[in-house]
């Protein structure tokens, strides 16, 4: 849609005249979030390569002259004069600084550092004692400075109340100005649609939601919207014994894409305050809780006051490239668990923090009226189900409304709900011994946790373990749970998976709402079967579960603030380790807060100095290259031949602690190598959205075809190879070989080669379903012959392209089949052979057949072994390049599992299997088509 320039000017002139008037009084301090879209807002249309249609908010985020960059700040400190001669001042040089940095980050005590420095190493160091080292570190460029303030309380406490904090506006400025985000920041709200008719809206980042658009509409023309993210949660810092607890307040920017923000390596979350946790000397426990909540809000009000002022009147800040912007800092999200959310919303127990629902309404199959901030402020005077806080910190923060900034959070609201409730219902229905046996009998998958002892005895588990249980529990418990109960639990699982998508459109929202409605329509079966238990294992016949009620708020939150995945507490929980627990462990176990602040100050100075010197050193080397007059035109920028593969082979992705080997990048490098410098066929190659990697050396260097057939238990290997070669001759190199055709060749068929090379493992790597530019961790496919433990061999399953004209994952199962990898081989050709199959990797696959319809309760496809008329399994040889993605297959255990099954034989003894779409979210979406 397009609007002429004259209307554009009028719209922004009106919106900038009185910002508070544009936000309805219903929210207590902002726009009526429950209104429809911004009628009359002006847009620029763009059609990106993804095929989406984007309406950008025209006139947002203009720059106003030159500001400062990170290096400008580095050059402006008092030591810049000395660094003109020595870049690493106050250290003598780069090696001196590298050793100093290592010692400062080593966690060694002052005494141990002194002992190390007394060693005769012959190094020209600028320091000889740990005290001198710390003194030089104190001279480095500082970031946001820590402050402390004694808070006076109306009631006595066991010890003085001290608040340690940094100016949150300085923290925001530091994040905004950081070079790491120079090409990452998004300053312009937008509306994304799948079609030119704007019929289907797409939500992803915060800037794609309604809140960002409405906030921008209420700001002056050219203003920059900086969505502030806060997170607070109590965390234990004492080891094994003691009750030392910290209450950190973290800050971040919603303008940073979630793919970057959720990376633990990005360090985008900054600790801005350590909220005090005193012990009030008051007899009544409930009153001590009220006093603690009031103190938290009082401290938050002090700490966040600069952000409130900037949200109201704006402030000039510099972006990473040095452009000055007129910035406003509304609260976009406050990431907390449920108890903390109730404290932030000033809500009493058994009440929803985001809606008007009471505890007896938590099980209602609809969303209750949102709890607007103005409603809460009105109820404070009436003391209506509130927690006693009379001055919420957000009451004077422009645009702040708890029903919007308290965004759903996957770790606590999704995964924790699953483990606390769904798992217990299943265990109660299947029984502990049975469910444990079923999990123990699953064939292990390389790289994933295997529950050898089952799941019923698990108590305190991590979010990773909760996700691992989610992968299999539906397929594992099928047939042992009443159909209606399974329908309810499976509907919740669908809901959990759908809301965790990084990109959600209006059609997806319909599926999310349908899944939640299906759960509510069938949940009565859970209580009717007596599966919901409370304390003392007593049955519960109600649905007073806060997290169930909070699910009703997820869809409105997606529309307002973007997808829930971006508000995950996984990143903030990791920050608690690096910013709180690790510094606390290096302290003397007294006065934790002050020592944590001092530790973080030193670490921040070191990081800034290291970053600045690295950037300047790179600039110096670049200038030297130009001075030497290196001819850039003589270098092919697209030729990676001279770049070692290990420099291109890893990337870091959100949610993964370790770097991911990028076989797509490695394959690109290998394609440009000179003939003769790499072995053929290439061990790493790409087909579509799948990368393949095999080890340089085969597991078996040479074995005859007949011996391989005996070793792997494949009596029709020779005729299968002969049929493959016949198809290859008839249809050509690029022909898609179907699995399951009639066997034409005989058992004594002649082959143009005698021996094979065999691999026991193959690594497959796929891209993200919603963003093909992001690669996922590679997964190992096992194809090992029988051994002492694996008496039947170890063979994994995979999705195979079976028809030409279909692609994975866009077409889902259409044109694809499920098969088990039984052999990975490469023929050893005879001298002078130039056949089409030369230098190709082949695989022998055994196919599964599936019903076209899913089973009604589990919504899973039921698989069976495909067999020929003589009862033997259907197996064929195809190129490895027809494999598309690893897939998980779970034996159908029935009402009671066969006690003879083990993790080593379950895949061979079972006659029917479930195609487990819940094994991986990247598989879930294409298999749900």
Secondary structure, DSSP 8 states (H G I E B T S, - for coil): ----HHHHHHHHHHHHH-HHHHS-GGGSSS--TTS-S-TT--EEEEE-TTS-EEEEETT-S-EEEE---HHHHHHTSTTHHHHTT-TTTTSSSHHHHHHHHHHHHS---HHHHHHHHTS------S-SSHHHHHHHHHTS---S-EEEEE---SS-BSS--EEEEE-HHHHHHHHHT-GGGTTTB--S-EEEESSTT--SEEE-SGGGSHHHHHHHHTS-TT-EE--EEEEEEEEE-S-SS---EEEEEEEEETTB-HHHHT-GGG---EEEEE-----B--S-HHHHHHHHHHHHHHHHHHHTHHHHHHHHH-EEEE-TTSEEEEEE--EEEEE--HHHHHHHTTB-TTB-SSBS-BGGGTT-SS---B--HHHHHHHHHHT-SB-S-SS-TTTTSTT--HHHHS---IIIIIIHHIIIIIHHHHHHHH-HHHHHHHHHTS---TTS---TT-STT--S--HHHHHHHHHHHHHHHTTTS-HHHHHHHHHHHHHHHHHT-S-EEHHHHHHHHHHHHHHHHHTHHHHHTT--B-GGG-B--S---HHHHHGGGHHHHHHHH--GGGG-THHHHHHHIIIIIHHHHTS-SSSHHHHHHHHHHHHHHHHHHHHHHHHHHHHHHHHHHHHTT--GGGS-TT--TTS-HHHHSEE--TT-SS-EE-HHHHHHHHHTS-TTSS-SS-SEEEETTEEEE--SS-SEEEEEHHHHHHHTT-TTHHHHHHHHHHHHHHH-TT----TT----S-TT---S--EEEEESEEEEEEB-SS-TTSB---EEEEEE---SS-TT-EE-EEEEE-STT--TTTTTTTTEEEEEEEEEEEEE--TT---TTTT--EEEEEEEEE-SS--TTT--EEEEE-B-TTS-B-EEEEEGGGEEEE--EEE---SS--TT--TTTHHHH-SEEEE-GGG-HHHHHHHT-
